[in-house]
């Protein structure tokens, strides 16, 4: 198995470093997802797009 305490430390370091170093490079992805979700709130529209792609 693995040491759960080490895993917790690694995850904590990742979260800290992500905000400090990665967020600038990754932010646009999360903003795009948020925009998509906000503009496709109606289940029917989203379902229609996913089941009948143009």
C-alpha positions as CSV (number, residue, x, y, z in Angstrom):
1,X,0.0,0.0,0.0
2,X,1.0,3.6,0.4
3,X,1.4,6.1,3.3
4,X,-1.8,8.2,3.5
5,X,0.0,10.9,5.4
6,X,2.4,11.4,2.5
7,X,-0.5,11.5,0.1
8,X,-2.2,14.2,2.1
9,X,1.0,16.2,2.1
10,X,1.4,15.8,-1.6
11,X,-2.2,16.9,-2.3
12,X,-1.8,19.9,0.0
13,X,1.4,21.0,-1.8
14,X,-0.3,20.5,-5.2
15,X,-3.3,22.7,-4.2
16,X,-1.0,25.4,-2.9
17,X,1.2,25.3,-6.0
18,X,-1.7,25.1,-8.4
19,X,-3.1,28.4,-7.1
20,X,0.3,30.0,-7.1
21,X,1.8,28.7,-10.4
22,X,-0.8,26.9,-12.5
23,X,-4.0,29.0,-12.2
24,X,-2.7,31.6,-14.7
25,X,-2.2,28.8,-17.3
26,X,-5.4,26.9,-16.5
27,X,-7.9,29.6,-15.8
28,X,-9.2,29.9,-19.3
29,X,-10.3,26.3,-19.3
30,X,-12.4,26.7,-16.2
31,X,-13.9,30.0,-17.5
32,X,-14.9,28.2,-20.7
33,X,-16.6,25.4,-18.8
34,X,-18.4,28.0,-16.6
35,X,-19.6,29.9,-19.7
36,X,-20.8,26.8,-21.3
37,X,-22.7,25.7,-18.2
38,X,-24.3,29.1,-17.7
39,X,-25.4,29.3,-21.3
40,X,-26.8,25.8,-21.5
41,X,-28.8,25.6,-18.3
42,X,-31.9,24.2,-20.0
43,X,-31.5,20.5,-20.0
44,X,-33.2,20.1,-23.3
45,X,-30.8,22.3,-25.1
46,X,-27.7,20.5,-23.7
47,X,-29.2,17.1,-24.3
48,X,-30.1,18.1,-27.9
49,X,-26.5,19.3,-28.6
50,X,-25.0,16.1,-27.1
51,X,-27.3,13.7,-28.9
52,X,-27.6,15.4,-32.2
53,X,-24.2,17.1,-33.0
54,X,-24.2,19.3,-36.1
